Amino acid sequence: MRPGVLWRLIALPLLGMLLSFVPLFLWVLPWAEVRYPGNRFTMDLALFLPFFFALIVGGIVIGIWTGWRVNEWVCRYALGWSADQVRHVFREGSLPPDWLKHGVLGIDATDGAARAAEAHMRVGLVVYVLKVGVMRWGLTMFIALALAPALLKDAPLQPRELFVKALIWLAGGVAFGLAMWFVQRRTARKLQASLGTS
């Protein structure tokens, strides 16, 4: 796919994903800081954490899904595409030839995407979850939302607090990795089915 097209397609889903964190920072985290003061790990906090992870993962999924639906709406109503064109591109993955890099045919692109999806699946569930969920997402979130704010504070570092937050983002990374594994597996099956019928 041409880089310009790719960036236009992923801009709204990425924006949706980032906007999904706004309610967490405005309402949920301030409420949690008041409700669970200090650095003590209590049973109430342990019961709250799965709900918090569900909000994070659910918000990300809803934000990305909303971005894709807005992409469909823009193509359908602002660009004047037919309903069939929107369905072929956004639901079935049949890309228009002018979206592809020069010299790449639609079936070649679908075949390449199917091979890439298969390669992701071939590493296995555990490696995929560790690589995509824990190392990419969980570690990034830990650094951005726990470590960096702790380092920027005037107060000394609290190792126990950082350890608890590391465990939280580890669990969140596992949940995110599992969710992405099932999305990737579904995508691979759809691509293989489209190649089998074409």
KOLSE-203904 format. One record per atom (N, C-alpha, C, O): x, y, z; residue in three letters. Coordinates in steps of 0.05 Angstrom, whole numbers, padded with zeros to 5 digits, always signed. Atoms other than C-alpha are relative to their C-alpha. Layout:
% KOLSE-203904
XYZALA;...
END
This chain:
% KOLSE-203904
+00017-00024+00000MET;+00000+00000+00000MET;+00018+00025+00000MET;+00039+00025+00013MET;-00016-00025+00001ARG;+00025+00070-00015ARG;-00001+00013+00027ARG;-00021+00014+00041ARG;-00002-00011-00027PRO;+00049+00105+00048PRO;-00020+00022+00006PRO;-00032+00024+00028PRO;+00020-00021-00004GLY;+00004+00166+00038GLY;-00028-00011+00006GLY;-00042+00000+00023GLY;+00026+00013-00004VAL;-00058+00122+00033VAL;-00001-00013+00027VAL;-00021-00010+00042VAL;-00001+00014-00026LEU;-00036+00081+00093LEU;-00004+00020+00023LEU;-00019+00015+00042LEU;+00002-00019-00021TRP;-00028+00143+00136TRP;-00027+00013+00002TRP;-00038+00018+00024TRP;+00027-00011-00001ARG;-00095+00171+00115ARG;-00020-00020+00012ARG;-00038-00013+00026ARG;+00018+00021-00010LEU;-00128+00104+00132LEU;+00003-00003+00030LEU;-00016-00008+00045LEU;-00004+00006-00029ILE;-00096+00096+00201ILE;-00002+00025+00018ILE;-00002+00023+00042ILE;+00000-00025-00016ALA;-00100+00170+00223ALA;-00025+00000+00019ALA;-00022+00005+00042ALA;+00024-00001-00017LEU;-00173+00166+00248LEU;-00001-00023+00020LEU;-00008-00018+00043LEU;-00001+00021-00021PRO;-00166+00097+00282PRO;+00020+00007+00022PRO;+00015+00002+00046PRO;-00020-00007-00021LEU;-00103+00122+00318LEU;-00011+00023+00017LEU;-00007+00023+00041LEU;+00012-00022-00016LEU;-00139+00186+00338LEU;-00021-00011+00019LEU;-00023-00002+00042LEU;+00020+00013-00017GLY;-00197+00144+00364GLY;+00013-00014+00023GLY;+00002-00013+00046GLY;-00013+00014-00022MET;-00149+00102+00404MET;+00011+00019+00021MET;+00008+00015+00045MET;-00011-00020-00018LEU;-00115+00163+00434LEU;-00022+00014+00016LEU;-00019+00019+00040LEU;+00022-00013-00014LEU;-00181+00196+00450LEU;-00013-00018+00021LEU;-00026-00008+00040LEU;+00012+00018-00019SER;-00203+00133+00487SER;+00013+00003+00028SER;+00002-00006+00048SER;-00014-00004-00026PHE;-00152+00152+00542PHE;-00010+00025+00014PHE;-00005+00028+00038PHE;+00008-00025-00013VAL;-00184+00220+00555VAL;-00019-00005+00023VAL;-00014+00006+00045VAL;+00017+00005-00024PRO;-00241+00193+00600PRO;+00016-00012+00023PRO;+00010-00007+00046PRO;-00016+00013-00021LEU;-00190+00151+00637LEU;+00015+00021+00016LEU;+00016+00020+00041LEU;-00016-00020-00014PHE;-00146+00211+00653PHE;-00018+00021+00014PHE;-00010+00032+00034PHE;+00017-00021-00012LEU;-00204+00259+00667LEU;-00016-00009+00023LEU;-00020+00005+00042LEU;+00019+00009-00020TRP;-00249+00216+00709TRP;+00009-00025+00016TRP;+00008-00025+00040TRP;-00006+00025-00014VAL;-00225+00145+00725VAL;+00024+00002+00017VAL;+00023-00006+00041VAL;-00024-00002-00016LEU;-00154+00158+00748LEU;-00003+00019+00024LEU;+00006+00012+00046LEU;+00004-00017-00024PRO;-00172+00218+00792PRO;-00018-00013+00021PRO;-00013-00011+00045PRO;+00018+00014-00019TRP;-00229+00178+00822TRP;+00015-00023+00015TRP;+00012-00026+00039TRP;-00015+00022-00012ALA;-00182+00118+00834ALA;+00020+00010+00020ALA;+00025-00002+00041ALA;-00019-00011-00019GLU;-00130+00162+00867GLU;-00013+00009+00026GLU;-00001+00007+00048GLU;+00014-00008-00024VAL;-00182+00189+00916VAL;-00010-00025+00014VAL;-00009-00027+00039VAL;+00012+00025-00012ARG;-00214+00120+00927ARG;+00021-00018+00012ARG;+00017-00031+00033ARG;-00021+00018-00010TYR;-00148+00082+00936TYR;+00026+00017+00005TYR;+00045+00015-00010TYR;-00023-00017-00005PRO;-00099+00131+00968PRO;+00024-00017+00010PRO;+00021-00039+00019PRO;-00024+00013-00009GLY;-00027+00112+00983GLY;+00009-00022-00019GLY;-00003-00025-00040GLY;-00011+00021+00017ASN;+00013+00055+00955ASN;-00007-00028+00010ASN;+00007-00047+00002ASN;+00007+00026-00011ARG;-00021-00002+00993ARG;-00017-00015-00020ARG;-00036-00005-00032ARG;+00015+00017+00017PHE;-00046-00060+00952PHE;-00021-00014+00016PHE;-00015-00032+00032PHE;+00022+00011-00016THR;-00115-00077+00981THR;-00017-00018-00018THR;-00014-00018-00042THR;+00019+00017+00015MET;-00169-00126+00961MET;-00018+00017-00018MET;-00024+00009-00040MET;+00017-00018+00017ASP;-00212-00068+00936ASP;+00015+00008-00025ASP;+00003+00008-00047ASP;-00016-00008+00024LEU;-00155-00046+00890LEU;+00003-00024-00018LEU;+00001-00021-00043LEU;-00002+00024+00016ALA;-00146-00118+00866ALA;-00026-00005-00016ALA;-00024-00015-00038ALA;+00025+00003+00014LEU;-00220-00120+00848LEU;-00004+00022-00021LEU;-00018+00017-00041LEU;+00003-00023+00019PHE;-00216-00052+00813PHE;+00017-00004-00025PHE;+00010+00004-00047PHE;-00019+00002+00023LEU;-00156-00071+00768LEU;-00012-00014-00024LEU;-00008-00003-00046LEU;+00012+00011+00024PRO;-00193-00119+00722PRO;-00020+00018-00014PRO;-00021+00019-00039PRO;+00019-00019+00011PHE;-00247-00067+00712PHE;+00016+00022-00015PHE;+00007+00031-00036PHE;-00016-00021+00012PHE;-00193-00015+00697PHE;+00012-00010-00027PHE;+00012+00004-00047PHE;-00011+00012+00025PHE;-00159-00062+00645PHE;-00022-00002-00021PHE;-00017+00003-00044PHE;+00022+00002+00020ALA;-00227-00075+00613ALA;-00006+00027-00012ALA;-00012+00029-00036ALA;+00004-00027+00011LEU;-00237+00000+00607LEU;+00021+00008-00020LEU;+00015+00020-00041LEU;-00022-00007+00018ILE;-00169+00009+00575ILE;-00003-00015-00027ILE;-00003-00002-00048ILE;+00001+00016+00025VAL;-00175-00048+00525VAL;-00026+00006-00015VAL;-00026+00008-00039VAL;+00026-00007+00013GLY;-00249-00034+00512GLY;+00001+00027-00014GLY;-00009+00030-00036GLY;-00002-00027+00012GLY;-00234+00040+00500GLY;+00017+00000-00025GLY;+00010+00013-00044GLY;-00017+00002+00023ILE;-00178+00023+00452ILE;-00015-00013-00023ILE;-00014-00003-00046ILE;+00015+00014+00021VAL;-00221-00026+00413VAL;-00022+00018-00011VAL;-00026+00020-00036VAL;+00022-00018+00009ILE;-00280+00023+00410ILE;+00011+00024-00015ILE;+00000+00032-00035ILE;-00012-00022+00014GLY;-00234+00080+00390GLY;+00009-00007-00028GLY;+00004+00008-00047GLY;-00009+00009+00027ILE;-00202+00041+00333ILE;-00024-00006-00018ILE;-00024+00002-00041ILE;+00024+00007+00015TRP;-00270+00014+00311TRP;-00014+00025-00010TRP;-00023+00026-00033TRP;+00013-00025+00008THR;-00300+00084+00311THR;+00016+00014-00022THR;+00004+00025-00041THR;-00016-00012+00021GLY;-00241+00110+00270GLY;-00004-00013-00027GLY;-00006+00000-00048GLY;+00006+00014+00026TRP;-00253+00056+00217TRP;-00027+00006-00010TRP;-00031+00010-00034TRP;+00027-00007+00010ARG;-00327+00071+00215ARG;-00001+00028-00011ARG;-00015+00033-00031ARG;-00001-00027+00011VAL;-00312+00145+00205VAL;+00014+00000-00027VAL;+00006+00014-00045VAL;-00013+00003+00027ASN;-00264+00125+00148ASN;-00021-00009-00020ASN;-00022+00001-00043ASN;+00021+00010+00018GLU;-00322+00086+00117GLU;-00020+00023-00007GLU;-00027+00026-00030GLU;+00019-00022+00004TRP;-00369+00146+00126TRP;+00012+00021-00019TRP;-00002+00030-00037TRP;-00013-00020+00017VAL;-00319+00194+00094VAL;+00001-00010-00029VAL;-00006+00005-00047VAL;-00001+00010+00027CYS;-00309+00149+00034CYS;-00028-00002-00012CYS;-00031+00003-00036CYS;+00027+00003+00010ARG;-00384+00136+00027ARG;-00013+00027-00007ARG;-00024+00030-00028ARG;+00015-00024+00004TYR;-00411+00206+00035TYR;+00016+00024-00009TYR;+00006+00040-00024TYR;-00016-00023+00008ALA;-00354+00256+00027ALA;+00013-00005-00027ALA;+00016+00013-00043ALA;-00013+00006+00025LEU;-00319+00220-00030LEU;-00019-00012-00021LEU;-00011-00016-00044LEU;+00020+00009+00018GLY;-00383+00192-00061GLY;+00003-00029-00009GLY;-00006-00036-00031GLY;-00003+00028+00007TRP;-00365+00118-00061TRP;-00027-00014+00003TRP;-00045-00005+00018TRP;+00024+00016-00002SER;-00420+00067-00071SER;+00003-00018+00025SER;+00024-00021+00036SER;+00000+00018-00024ALA;-00440+00021-00013ALA;+00017-00025-00006ALA;+00030-00035+00012ALA;-00016+00023+00007ASP;-00408-00037-00051ASP;+00030+00005+00001ASP;+00045-00011+00011ASP;-00029-00007-00002GLN;-00341-00001-00057GLN;+00009+00001+00029GLN;+00030-00009+00035GLN;-00007-00002-00028VAL;-00341+00014+00017VAL;+00002-00028+00012VAL;+00021-00034+00027VAL;+00000+00027-00011ARG;-00358-00058+00034ARG;+00025-00016-00010ARG;+00038-00030+00006ARG;-00023+00015+00011HIS;-00304-00086-00013HIS;+00026+00009+00013HIS;+00043-00008+00019HIS;-00025-00010-00011VAL;-00250-00041+00015VAL;+00002-00005+00030VAL;+00022-00016+00039VAL;-00002+00000-00029PHE;-00266-00037+00089PHE;-00008-00026+00013PHE;+00001-00032+00036PHE;+00009+00025-00012ARG;-00300-00104+00102ARG;+00014-00024-00012ARG;+00018-00044+00002ARG;-00011+00023+00013GLU;-00268-00150+00051GLU;+00030+00003-00006GLU;+00043-00016-00014GLU;-00029-00005+00004GLY;-00199-00118+00043GLY;+00009+00000-00029GLY;+00032-00004-00035GLY;-00007-00002+00029SER;-00202-00111-00033SER;+00007+00029-00006SER;-00010+00046-00008SER;-00009-00027+00003LEU;-00160-00049-00044LEU;-00001+00010-00029LEU;+00005-00006-00047LEU;-00001-00011+00027PRO;-00167-00003-00104PRO;+00028+00000-00011PRO;+00047+00004+00005PRO;-00027+00001+00011PRO;-00108-00008-00152PRO;+00017+00025+00005PRO;+00041+00024+00008PRO;-00015-00025-00004ASP;-00090+00066-00143ASP;+00010+00003+00029ASP;+00025+00022+00035ASP;-00010-00001-00027TRP;-00079+00053-00068TRP;+00025-00017+00003TRP;+00040-00013+00023TRP;-00023+00018-00003LEU;-00025+00001-00081LEU;+00025+00013-00012LEU;+00023+00031-00029LEU;-00025-00010+00011LYS;+00048+00014-00095LYS;+00002-00008-00029LYS;-00010-00028-00037LYS;-00003+00005+00028HIS;+00068+00016-00167HIS;+00010-00029-00005HIS;+00029-00038+00007HIS;-00008+00027+00007GLY;+00073-00054-00197GLY;-00012-00022+00017GLY;-00006-00045+00013GLY;+00012+00020-00017VAL;+00032-00089-00143VAL;-00029-00003-00008VAL;-00044+00016-00008VAL;+00028+00006+00007LEU;-00033-00122-00164LEU;-00015-00006+00025LEU;-00004-00014+00045LEU;+00017+00005-00024GLY;-00092-00130-00116GLY;+00004-00028+00012GLY;+00006-00030+00036GLY;-00002+00028-00010ILE;-00085-00206-00111ILE;+00028-00004+00013ILE;+00030-00018+00033ILE;-00026+00001-00012ASP;-00010-00198-00097ASP;+00000+00012+00027ASP;+00013+00002+00046ASP;+00000-00014-00026ALA;-00024-00149-00041ALA;-00015-00017+00020ALA;-00006-00020+00043ALA;+00015+00017-00018THR;-00077-00195-00011THR;+00017-00024+00008THR;+00017-00033+00031THR;-00017+00023-00005ASP;-00029-00254-00017ASP;+00023+00008+00019ASP;+00029-00007+00038ASP;-00021-00009-00018GLY;+00026-00214+00016GLY;-00010+00005+00028GLY;+00003-00001+00048GLY;+00012-00004-00027ALA;-00020-00193+00073ALA;-00006-00026+00013ALA;-00002-00029+00037ALA;+00005+00026-00012ALA;-00041-00265+00082ALA;+00025-00013+00010ALA;+00025-00025+00032ALA;-00026+00011-00009ARG;+00032-00287+00086ARG;+00010+00014+00025ARG;+00020+00001+00043ARG;-00009-00015-00024ALA;+00048-00232+00136ALA;-00017-00008+00024ALA;-00006-00011+00046ALA;+00017+00009-00022ALA;-00012-00252+00179ALA;+00007-00028+00009ALA;+00008-00033+00033ALA;-00008+00027-00007GLU;+00009-00325+00176GLU;+00027+00001+00015GLU;+00030-00015+00035GLU;-00026-00001-00014ALA;+00080-00306+00197ALA;-00004+00009+00029ALA;+00010-00001+00047ALA;+00006-00009-00027HIS;+00052-00269+00258HIS;-00011-00024+00016HIS;-00004-00027+00040HIS;+00013+00022-00015MET;+00011-00331+00277MET;+00020-00023+00004MET;+00017-00038+00024MET;-00018+00023-00001ARG;+00068-00380+00265ARG;+00018+00001+00025ARG;+00027-00020+00034ARG;-00017-00001-00024VAL;+00108-00354+00325VAL;-00013-00012+00025VAL;+00001-00018+00044VAL;+00014+00012-00023GLY;+00055-00381+00372GLY;-00012+00021+00018GLY;-00003+00044+00019GLY;+00015-00019-00018LEU;+00009-00350+00423LEU;+00017+00013+00021LEU;+00016+00037+00024LEU;-00015-00011-00022VAL;+00058-00342+00480VAL;+00020+00021-00010VAL;+00023+00042+00001VAL;-00020-00019+00010VAL;+00113-00309+00438VAL;-00014+00025-00011VAL;-00004+00047-00007VAL;+00015-00023+00011TYR;+00062-00264+00403TYR;-00009+00018+00022TYR;-00006+00042+00021TYR;+00010-00016-00022VAL;+00031-00242+00469VAL;+00024+00015+00014VAL;+00021+00038+00021VAL;-00023-00013-00013LEU;+00100-00228+00499LEU;+00011+00023-00018LEU;+00017+00044-00007LEU;-00012-00020+00018LYS;+00125-00191+00437LYS;-00019+00024-00004LYS;-00011+00047+00000LYS;+00019-00021+00007VAL;+00063-00151+00418VAL;-00013+00012+00024VAL;-00015+00037+00027VAL;+00015-00011-00024GLY;+00026-00145+00484GLY;+00018+00011+00021GLY;+00015+00034+00029GLY;-00017-00008-00023VAL;+00079-00143+00538VAL;+00022+00020-00008VAL;+00024+00041+00004VAL;-00023-00016+00006MET;+00140-00115+00504MET;-00007+00026-00015MET;+00003+00048-00009MET;+00007-00024+00015ARG;+00108-00067+00454ARG;-00020+00018+00015ARG;-00015+00042+00019ARG;+00022-00017-00011TRP;+00044-00044+00488TRP;+00004+00004+00030TRP;+00004+00027+00039TRP;-00002-00003-00029GLY;+00053-00059+00562GLY;+00024+00016+00009GLY;+00021+00034+00026GLY;-00024-00015-00007LEU;+00124-00033+00566LEU;-00002+00029-00007LEU;+00005+00047+00009LEU;+00004-00028+00008THR;+00107+00030+00527THR;-00019+00014+00019THR;-00013+00037+00027THR;+00019-00013-00018MET;+00047+00044+00572MET;+00013+00003+00028MET;+00008+00024+00041MET;-00013-00003-00026PHE;+00088+00031+00635PHE;+00020+00023+00000PHE;+00020+00039+00019PHE;-00019-00022+00002ILE;+00143+00079+00612ILE;-00015+00027-00001ILE;-00008+00046+00013ILE;+00014-00026+00004ALA;+00093+00133+00590ALA;-00017+00008+00023ALA;-00019+00031+00030ALA;+00020-00007-00020LEU;+00043+00128+00646LEU;+00009-00005+00029LEU;-00004+00004+00048LEU;-00009+00005-00027ALA;+00083+00104+00706ALA;+00029+00010+00005ALA;+00034+00026+00023ALA;-00028-00007-00005LEU;+00159+00112+00699LEU;+00006+00029-00005LEU;+00018+00043+00011LEU;-00006-00028+00007ALA;+00162+00179+00663ALA;-00012+00020+00021ALA;+00002+00038+00030ALA;+00011-00018-00021PRO;+00113+00214+00712PRO;+00015-00002+00026PRO;+00018+00018+00040PRO;-00015+00003-00025ALA;+00151+00184+00771ALA;+00027+00014-00001ALA;+00035+00026+00019ALA;-00026-00013+00002LEU;+00217+00210+00745LEU;-00003+00030-00001LEU;+00016+00045+00007LEU;+00004-00029+00002LEU;+00188+00279+00731LEU;-00009+00013+00026LEU;-00008+00037+00029LEU;+00008-00010-00026LYS;+00161+00286+00802LYS;+00024+00009+00016LYS;+00046-00001+00013LYS;-00022-00009-00017ASP;+00202+00324+00853ASP;+00005-00020+00023ASP;+00027-00020+00035ASP;-00003+00020-00022ALA;+00191+00267+00904ALA;+00018-00022-00009ALA;+00022-00028-00033ALA;-00017+00023+00007PRO;+00239+00208+00908PRO;-00016-00023-00011PRO;-00040-00026-00006PRO;+00013+00024+00012LEU;+00223+00145+00869LEU;-00010-00019+00021LEU;+00003-00023+00042LEU;+00011+00020-00018GLN;+00179+00095+00904GLN;+00001-00027-00014GLN;-00016-00033-00030GLN;-00004+00025+00014PRO;+00204+00026+00882PRO;-00025-00018+00002PRO;-00032-00032-00017PRO;+00023+00017-00003ARG;+00143-00010+00911ARG;-00023+00009-00019ARG;-00036-00008-00031ARG;+00021-00011+00018GLU;+00095+00036+00873GLU;+00006-00007-00029GLU;-00012-00015-00044GLU;-00008+00006+00028LEU;+00134+00026+00808LEU;-00004-00030-00005LEU;-00012-00038-00027LEU;+00003+00029+00004PHE;+00133-00050+00819PHE;-00029-00007-00004PHE;-00036-00023-00021PHE;+00029+00006+00003VAL;+00057-00051+00829VAL;-00009+00010-00027VAL;-00025-00004-00041VAL;+00008-00010+00027LYS;+00048-00008+00766LYS;+00012-00017-00022LYS;-00001-00021-00043LYS;-00011+00018+00020ALA;+00095-00053+00728ALA;-00016-00026-00002ALA;-00021-00036-00024ALA;+00017+00024+00000LEU;+00052-00113+00748LEU;-00027+00006-00014LEU;-00037-00010-00029LEU;+00025-00008+00013ILE;-00010-00075+00726ILE;+00003+00001-00030ILE;-00013-00010-00045ILE;-00004-00002+00029TRP;+00018-00059+00657TRP;+00009-00026-00012TRP;+00004-00030-00036TRP;-00006+00027+00009LEU;+00045-00129+00651LEU;-00026-00015-00006LEU;-00029-00027-00027LEU;+00026+00014+00003ALA;-00025-00157+00661ALA;-00015+00013-00023ALA;-00028-00001-00039ALA;+00014-00014+00022GLY;-00053-00103+00614GLY;+00012-00008-00027GLY;-00002-00011-00047GLY;-00013+00008+00024GLY;-00001-00122+00562GLY;-00008-00028-00009GLY;-00011-00033-00032GLY;+00009+00027+00007VAL;-00020-00195+00566VAL;-00029+00001-00011VAL;-00034-00013-00031VAL;+00028-00002+00009ALA;-00094-00177+00558ALA;-00001+00012-00029ALA;-00015+00002-00046ALA;-00001-00012+00026PHE;-00078-00132+00499PHE;+00011-00019-00021PHE;+00001-00021-00043PHE;-00012+00020+00018GLY;-00033-00185+00467GLY;-00020-00022-00008GLY;-00021-00030-00031GLY;+00020+00020+00006LEU;-00088-00237+00473LEU;-00021+00010-00019LEU;-00030-00004-00037LEU;+00020-00011+00018ALA;-00139-00191+00442ALA;+00010+00003-00028ALA;-00004-00003-00047ALA;-00011-00003+00027MET;-00093-00175+00384MET;+00005-00026-00014MET;+00003-00028-00038MET;-00004+00027+00012TRP;-00077-00249+00374TRP;-00025-00009-00013TRP;-00025-00019-00036TRP;+00025+00010+00011PHE;-00150-00265+00364PHE;-00009+00017-00024PHE;-00020+00007-00044PHE;+00006-00018+00023VAL;-00159-00204+00317VAL;+00017-00009-00023VAL;+00007-00011-00046VAL;-00019+00008+00022GLN;-00097-00226+00277GLN;-00008-00027-00011GLN;-00007-00031-00036GLN;+00008+00027+00010ARG;-00121-00298+00273ARG;-00025+00002-00018ARG;-00027-00011-00038ARG;+00024-00004+00016ARG;-00189-00275+00248ARG;+00007+00013-00027ARG;-00004+00005-00048ARG;-00009-00013+00025THR;-00155-00230+00196THR;+00013-00020-00018THR;+00008-00020-00042THR;-00014+00020+00016ALA;-00111-00287+00173ALA;-00019-00019-00013ALA;-00017-00026-00037ALA;+00020+00019+00012ARG;-00171-00333+00163ARG;-00016+00013-00022ARG;-00022+00001-00042ARG;+00015-00014+00020LYS;-00209-00280+00125LYS;+00016+00003-00026LYS;+00006+00000-00048LYS;-00017-00003+00023LEU;-00150-00267+00079LEU;+00004-00026-00015LEU;+00004-00027-00039LEU;-00003+00026+00012GLN;-00139-00341+00067GLN;-00026-00008-00015GLN;-00025-00020-00036GLN;+00026+00006+00013ALA;-00214-00349+00051ALA;-00003+00016-00025ALA;-00013+00006-00045ALA;+00003-00016+00024SER;-00212-00291+00002SER;+00019-00009-00022SER;+00013-00007-00046SER;-00018+00011+00020LEU;-00151-00321-00033LEU;-00011-00026-00011LEU;-00006-00032-00035LEU;+00011+00025+00009GLY;-00186-00388-00036GLY;-00023+00003-00020GLY;-00027-00014-00037GLY;+00023-00005+00017THR;-00247-00358-00070THR;+00007+00015-00025THR;-00009+00016-00044THR;-00007-00016+00023SER;-00209-00314-00119SER;+00015-00017-00021SER;+00022-00006-00042SER;
END
